Amino acid sequence: MDYDKDKVDEMILALLYLTSSRDKYATRAWKGLDWATLDRLYKKGYISDPQSKSPSLALSEEGAKLSKELFFKYFGAKE
């Protein structure tokens, strides 16, 4: 199947915002999403290595900011 991987990456990064929370060290999110996409986001520097044994991953500072921006861009309520 041929598809726009950059668009999928944006959507997955936006969806990570739904399960994200901030602790005293980092913004973390559950990683129950497509592994290939998570690997691309890792290579782009937005998230920590999804191959870890932890059920969650850390978002980089840039990844957390972009995740929130993309979430509200695509899923924010229209006024």
LUMMI-368884 format. One record per residue (C-alpha): x, y, z. Coordinates in steps of 0.25 Angstrom, whole numbers, plus 5000, padded with zeros to 4 digits. Example, Ala and Ser with C-alpha at 12.3 -4.5 7.8 and 13.67 -1.06 7.14 Angstrom:
REM residues 2
+------+------+------+
|    u |    v |    w |
+------+------+------+
| 5049 | 4982 | 5031 |
| 5055 | 4996 | 5029 |
+------+------+------+
END
This chain:
REM residues 79
+------+------+------+
|    u |    v |    w |
+------+------+------+
| 5000 | 5000 | 5000 |
| 5005 | 5014 | 4996 |
| 5002 | 5025 | 5005 |
| 5008 | 5039 | 5010 |
| 5016 | 5034 | 5022 |
| 5019 | 5049 | 5026 |
| 5004 | 5051 | 5028 |
| 5002 | 5038 | 5036 |
| 5014 | 5043 | 5045 |
| 5007 | 5056 | 5048 |
| 4994 | 5049 | 5051 |
| 5001 | 5039 | 5061 |
| 5009 | 5050 | 5067 |
| 4996 | 5058 | 5069 |
| 4989 | 5045 | 5075 |
| 5001 | 5043 | 5085 |
| 4996 | 5056 | 5091 |
| 4983 | 5049 | 5096 |
| 4991 | 5040 | 5105 |
| 5002 | 5049 | 5109 |
| 5005 | 5054 | 5123 |
| 5016 | 5062 | 5129 |
| 5024 | 5056 | 5140 |
| 5036 | 5064 | 5147 |
| 5046 | 5058 | 5136 |
| 5038 | 5058 | 5123 |
| 5025 | 5057 | 5115 |
| 5021 | 5043 | 5113 |
| 5011 | 5036 | 5105 |
| 5006 | 5022 | 5103 |
| 5012 | 5015 | 5091 |
| 5001 | 5006 | 5086 |
| 5002 | 5011 | 5072 |
| 5008 | 5006 | 5059 |
| 5023 | 5002 | 5061 |
| 5028 | 5007 | 5048 |
| 5022 | 5021 | 5050 |
| 5027 | 5021 | 5064 |
| 5041 | 5017 | 5059 |
| 5040 | 5029 | 5048 |
| 5037 | 5039 | 5059 |
| 5048 | 5034 | 5067 |
| 5058 | 5036 | 5056 |
| 5052 | 5050 | 5054 |
| 5056 | 5053 | 5069 |
| 5041 | 5055 | 5074 |
| 5041 | 5043 | 5083 |
| 5050 | 5033 | 5091 |
| 5053 | 5019 | 5085 |
| 5040 | 5012 | 5084 |
| 5047 | 4998 | 5085 |
| 5049 | 5000 | 5100 |
| 5042 | 4990 | 5110 |
| 5034 | 5002 | 5116 |
| 5019 | 5003 | 5112 |
| 5021 | 5018 | 5110 |
| 5031 | 5027 | 5102 |
| 5037 | 5040 | 5105 |
| 5034 | 5052 | 5096 |
| 5045 | 5061 | 5093 |
| 5043 | 5076 | 5096 |
| 5041 | 5079 | 5082 |
| 5032 | 5066 | 5080 |
| 5023 | 5070 | 5092 |
| 5021 | 5084 | 5086 |
| 5018 | 5079 | 5072 |
| 5009 | 5068 | 5077 |
| 5000 | 5078 | 5084 |
| 5000 | 5088 | 5073 |
| 4996 | 5077 | 5063 |
| 4985 | 5071 | 5072 |
| 4978 | 5085 | 5073 |
| 4981 | 5087 | 5058 |
| 4974 | 5074 | 5054 |
| 4964 | 5071 | 5065 |
| 4962 | 5085 | 5072 |
| 4947 | 5089 | 5073 |
| 4943 | 5099 | 5063 |
| 4936 | 5112 | 5069 |
+------+------+------+
END
